[in-house]
Amino acid sequence: MFYHKKQLQYFTPPERPDPAYAAKMQELIGGSFGEMTVMMQYLFQGWNCRGPAKYRDMLLDIGTEEIGHVEMLATMIAHLLDKAPIKAQEEGAKDPVVGAVMGGSNPRDVIMAAMNPQHGIVSGLGAMPADSVGFPWNGRFIVASGNLLADFRSNLHAESQGLLQAVRLYEMTDDAGVKDHLSYMIARDTMHQNQWLAAIEDLQSEGFEEMVVPKIAYEYGKKEAAYQFWNNSEGEESSEGRWAKGTSMDGKGEFEYVANPQPLGPVPTPPQPDPRLHGTPSSPAMQKTSDGATNIVDGISQAVEGVGKTIKRTIIGE
């Protein structure tokens, strides 16, 4: 079960309303790398975990923490939107540039243009499960594959992108309250990146997976193609990278730089469409022209069917 404590994990109120910034902060809630994504990702990975109990417990620990982060951000957005249209008009009128603009148009239109209109229309000046441009959060953002190493790498990616966005938002404001609030979340995301790196190391040390996921891929893959880097664009600067020479990262091969890669397969010959679907075949004679007409494909099909019936009668005496 889940148990909610009324106190926020951490919170510092903003110094002033800022509806435009509230719209930006929605990205940290409902964006593809927002807190809703990692919250649901970690919880579903934990609920689906069949591995050792320590991994399941860790996933549910961090997934539950992320629920608190969504609440923290929702509370911050509510504060940023509190009395925002009225307060922003008053502050804007003090600025000579903004005042000049407002003098020639409806002040409310000017303020509303800077904020997400759904904050006023849909949520009543509250946070929404959506990103910074109003796109609703989508469950397809999450990854929960059942393979813990693949999932932990996805988690590291999600925390890296999420922290990058939090730092960018930190640098977009001069509000001391918002900065302090974000500084805590930045610290937690720093821990979470370290956590997933440690979890990856721990999982591999336990012998569950190797460098490449899944490790059975070593049995299925064509060995001669497993460590080639193909130069598929103009220039050969890519040959200078670690990926182009030396021992492969999994220690099972040597990287090879292929400067002029060549195709290994033939020119494709697509199968012809069923005439009943009215696609365009390679020859007009293969098109179906009417219900009563027989084209080449139908003729061959009928011939094959006839041969089949003859063989059947011969064998079983029908």
N, C-alpha and C positions, 0 to 999 in steps of 0.2 A: 504494500500500500504506500501511498505518498502522504506525507504530513507537511502541512504548510505552516511556517512561522510568520507572524505578522511583520516582524522586523525585516527590513531589506538587508541583503548581504552587504551592501555598501551603497551609500548615496550622499551626494552633495548637490543641493539645489542650484539652479542657475541664478546668476545675478539679475537677469532681466528676461522677459519674453523674447523669443526669436522664432517666429513661425517659419521663416525660410530655412533656418538651421534645423528645425524640427523635421522638415521634409527630408533633408539630407540624412538625418539620423535614422530615419526609417530603414535605410539600407542595412544598418547593423542589426535590425530586428528581422525583416522579412526578405532580405536579399539572398541571392543564391549561396553566399558564404556567411550569412547572418546567423544570429544566435538561435533562431528557430530551426535552421538547418542542422547545426551541430547538435542541438538538443535532441531532435528526433533521430539523427543519425546514430548518436551514441546510445540512446535508449533502445532502438531497434537492434543494434549490434549486440547490446547486452542481453536483451530478451531472447535473441536467437542464438546466443553463445552456447555451444556444446563443449567447449574446451575447459581447461582447469578453472576452478572457482575463482582464482585470483583475478583472471581476466574479466570474467563476468562482473565481479564485484567492482572492479576498477571502472568498467564502462558505465555501470549504473551510478557510481559515485559522480563521475564527471557529467553524465547526462542530466542528473538531478541538479547539479550545480548550474548547468546552462538554463534550466527553467528559471532559476533565480536571476540570471542575467537578463532574460527577456523581461521579467518584471521590473528590474532596475531601469532598463531603457524605456519601457512603457511609462514608467513614472516620470522619468526625465522629460520625455516628449510631452506629457500632460502639463508639466510645469512650463515648458517652453511655449506652449500654446495658450496658457492661462491668460485671459484678457488680452490676447495677442493683437487682434485687429484694432482695438481701441488704443492700447498702449503704443503700438507701432505707429499709428497715425499721429499721436501726440509727439513722439520722438522725431518722426519724419518731418513734421512741420517745422522743427527747429533747425533743420539742415537747409541752407539756402537753395541748394540744387533740388533736393527732394521737394522742398516747399514750392519751388517754381513749377515743378511737374504737377504737384498736387493742386496747385492753384488753377491749372488748366484742365483738370479732369476730376472725376469723382474720387475722393480720397479712398473710399473703401475698395474701389476697383484697383487702385495702385497697390494697396496692401495685399489684397487677395491674389494679385498676380504673382506675388513673391512666395506664396505658400501653396501647399497642396490643397486644392479646394475641397477634397474629400475629408480633410480634417475638420472643416466647418460643416459640410453637408452630411457626411455619412457617420462620422465617429463622434461628433459633438465636442470637438477639440480634445480628442484622445488619440492614443496610438492605434495603429492598425496592423494586421498581419500581412503587410505588403512592403515592397521595397521603396526606394526614394522617388520613383516615378509612378507609383501607385499600382504596380503589377502585383497581383496577389501571390503570397507564398505558395509554393508548389511542392508536393511530396516527392516529385521526381528529382528534386535537388539532392536527396539523401542517398547514401551508399551503405548497404548492409548486405554483403555478399555471402557471409558464412565462412569466408577464409580470413582469419584474423590478420595475417600479414598484409594482405591486399587492403583490408579495411583500415589498418593502422596507418598505412601509407596514405590512404585517402584522407584520413583524419589529420595527418601532418599537413597535407596540402590545404585542407579547409582552414586550419588554424593559421597557416602562413598567409593566406589571402585575407582572412578576417582581421588579422592583426595589422596587415598593411592598410586596410580600409580604416581601421580605428585610428591609426597614426595619422593618416591623411585628414580625417575629421578633426583630430586634436589640433592639427596645424591650421585648420580653417576657422578657428574661433579664438577670440581674445577674452571670452567669458571665463573667469577664474573658477567658478563653480563647475562649469561643464568640463574644463580641463582637469580638475581634480577628480571628477567622476570617471572620466575616460582613463585617467592615469591608473586607476585601480584595475579597470578592465584590460588595459594594455599589459599590466603586470601578470594578470591571470592567463592571458593568451600566451605570454612569454613562457609561463610554467607549462601550459598545455603543449606547446611545441616541444619543450624538453621532455615532457611526459611521453609523447608518442615516439620520440626518438629512443627513449629508454625502453618503452614497451616493445618496439621493433627488435632492439638488441636482446631483450629478455626472451622473446618468443623464439628467435633464431638460436639462442644459446640452449633452449630447451629441446631443440632438434625438430621442431614442427615444420619449419620451412627452410629453404636455402635462399640464395640471392634472387633467383627467378621464381615467380609465383605462377602456377603451382609447380612444385619441383618435378612432377611427372613429365613436364614439358621437355625435359632433357631426353626422355625416352621416345617422344613422338616427333620432335623437330629434326629437320635435315641438318646434320652437323656442319656440312660445308657452307651453309648459309647463316649459321647461328651467330657468327662474330664478324661479318663483313659490314663495313660502313660504306654505303653507296653515295658517291658524289653526284647528286641528281639536280644540281643547279650550277649556274655559271660561276667559275672561279674555283680555286682549290684551297682557300683559307681554312676550310673545315679539316684539312689533313693535319693541321697543327694541334688539334685537340687531343685530350686524353683518350677519347673514344675511338681514335683512328690508329692507334699503335700500342704495342705492349700487351701485357697479360690482361685478359678480360676481367671485369669486376667480380665475376663469380669464380675466377681462378680455374675455369674449365677449358679455356681456349686462348687464342691470341687474336687481338683485333687486327683486321686487315682493311686497308684503305683501297677501295676500288675506284680509281680515278675516272674510268669511262665504262660505267655499267651497261650491260647489254641485256635485252629482254630474253627470258628463258623459255617463253611459251610461244605458240603459233599465233598467226592472225586469227581472230575469232570468227567462227561461222555460226551465227545464231540459228537455232532451230526455227523452222517456219511456223507461223501462227496457225492455229486451228481455224479453218475457214468460217466456222460458225461464229467466231468472235469478230470477224470483219476487220482484222488487222491488215496492214499492207505487206504482202509477201514479196519474194524476190522476183516473181514473174506474174504478169497479169493473168496467165492461164491458171494460176493457183488460187485465184479469187473465187469466192462463191458468188454466182450471178443471179440465181433464182432457186426456189425450192425444188424445181423440177430438173435443174441442170446438174450435170456431174462434172466436176473439175478434176484435175490431175490427182489432188490429194484424196478426194472422195473416191475416185476410181481405184487408186492403190489400196485404200482402206477396205473397200468392198471386195477387192480381189483377195487380200490377205484373209479377210473374214470367210470368204468362200473356201479357200484352201483349208482353213481351220476346220470348217464344217465337214469337208470331205475326209480329212484325216480322222476326225472324231467318228464318222460313220464307219470308216474302215476298221478302226480299232475296236469299237464297242458294238458295231452292228446296228446303229440307229438307221 
